[in-house]
Amino acid sequence: MAVAKKPAAKKPAAKPAAKKAAPAKKAVVPAVKKVAPAAKQPAAKRTPNAAFMKPMTPSPTLAAVVGDKGLPRTEVTKKIWEYIKKHELQDAKNKRMINADDKLKLIFGGKKQVSMFEMTKLISGHLS
């Protein structure tokens, strides 16, 4: 006699275990080697141009502003700017313009106002 087997009862499906979220991993950045900057070579010193350093004799009208001894062009320009700053002759609105007083008017050829670039051109006419 054969005994009939009862079908096995199905077990209820187990719920999958909730996975715990793993803590966020920090991104690993590879270490960068610090490289020492290359040693800077000293800049080659420029020798001043002899033409700029040659003493020039100012005309009598220019001598009233910068003095009557011979000066290099660079020094003449410095003295003119000292005079302009001292007497506040630079235009307030447009700093590139120079307002002439009586002494500078003679140097500037009678013009009341000149640009700073035109000024250097007019000054060079008074140097010999």
C-alpha positions in Angstrom: 0.0 0.0 0.0 1.3 3.1 -1.0 0.8 6.0 1.2 0.1 9.2 -0.5 2.3 12.0 0.5 0.8 15.2 1.4 2.1 18.1 -0.5 4.5 20.1 1.6 3.0 23.3 2.9 4.6 26.3 1.5 6.4 28.5 3.9 5.6 32.2 3.6 8.3 33.9 1.7 10.7 35.6 4.1 11.1 39.3 3.6 14.5 40.1 2.4 16.5 41.6 5.1 16.7 45.3 4.8 20.2 46.2 3.8 21.9 48.8 5.9 23.2 51.7 3.9 27.0 51.6 4.1 28.5 54.9 5.3 29.5 57.1 2.4 33.1 56.6 1.5 35.3 59.7 1.1 36.8 60.0 -2.3 40.4 59.2 -2.1 42.5 61.8 -3.9 45.9 60.7 -4.8 48.6 62.7 -3.1 50.2 65.2 -5.4 53.9 65.8 -5.0 54.7 69.4 -4.5 57.4 70.5 -6.8 59.6 73.4 -5.8 59.4 76.3 -8.3 62.3 76.7 -10.5 64.8 79.2 -9.3 64.1 82.5 -11.1 67.0 83.9 -12.9 67.7 87.6 -12.2 66.5 89.8 -15.0 69.3 91.2 -17.0 69.8 94.8 -16.0 69.2 97.2 -18.8 71.8 99.8 -19.4 70.4 103.3 -19.8 70.4 104.7 -23.2 73.2 107.2 -23.5 71.0 109.7 -25.4 68.7 110.0 -22.5 71.5 110.4 -20.0 73.3 113.1 -22.0 73.0 116.5 -20.3 70.9 118.9 -22.3 70.9 122.7 -22.1 67.4 124.1 -21.5 66.3 127.3 -23.3 65.8 130.4 -21.2 62.0 129.9 -21.1 62.4 126.3 -19.9 65.2 127.3 -17.5 62.7 129.4 -15.7 60.9 126.2 -14.6 63.7 123.5 -14.4 66.8 125.6 -13.7 69.6 126.7 -16.1 72.1 123.8 -15.6 72.4 121.0 -18.1 70.1 118.1 -17.2 69.3 114.7 -18.9 65.9 114.5 -20.6 64.6 112.3 -17.8 65.5 114.8 -15.1 63.9 117.6 -17.1 60.7 115.6 -17.3 60.8 114.9 -13.6 61.3 118.6 -12.8 58.4 119.7 -15.1 56.1 117.2 -13.3 57.2 118.5 -9.9 56.3 122.0 -11.1 52.9 120.8 -12.4 52.1 119.0 -9.2 53.3 121.8 -7.0 51.2 124.4 -8.8 48.2 122.0 -9.3 48.2 122.5 -13.1 46.9 119.0 -13.9 43.2 119.2 -15.1 40.9 117.9 -12.4 38.5 116.1 -14.8 40.9 114.8 -17.4 44.3 114.1 -15.7 46.0 113.7 -19.1 45.6 117.4 -19.8 48.0 120.1 -18.3 46.7 123.6 -17.8 49.4 126.1 -18.5 50.3 129.0 -16.2 52.3 132.0 -17.5 55.7 130.2 -17.4 54.4 127.0 -19.1 52.4 129.0 -21.7 55.7 130.2 -23.1 57.0 126.6 -23.3 53.8 125.3 -24.8 53.8 127.8 -27.6 51.0 130.0 -26.2 48.5 127.1 -25.7 46.4 127.2 -22.6 46.1 123.4 -22.3 48.1 120.5 -23.7 48.0 116.8 -23.3 50.9 115.2 -21.4 52.1 113.5 -24.6 52.1 116.8 -26.5 53.9 118.4 -23.5 57.0 116.1 -23.9 57.1 117.0 -27.6 57.0 120.7 -26.9 59.6 120.4 -24.2 62.1 118.7 -26.5 62.0 121.7 -28.7 63.4 123.7 -25.8 66.4 121.4 -25.2 69.7 121.6 -27.1 
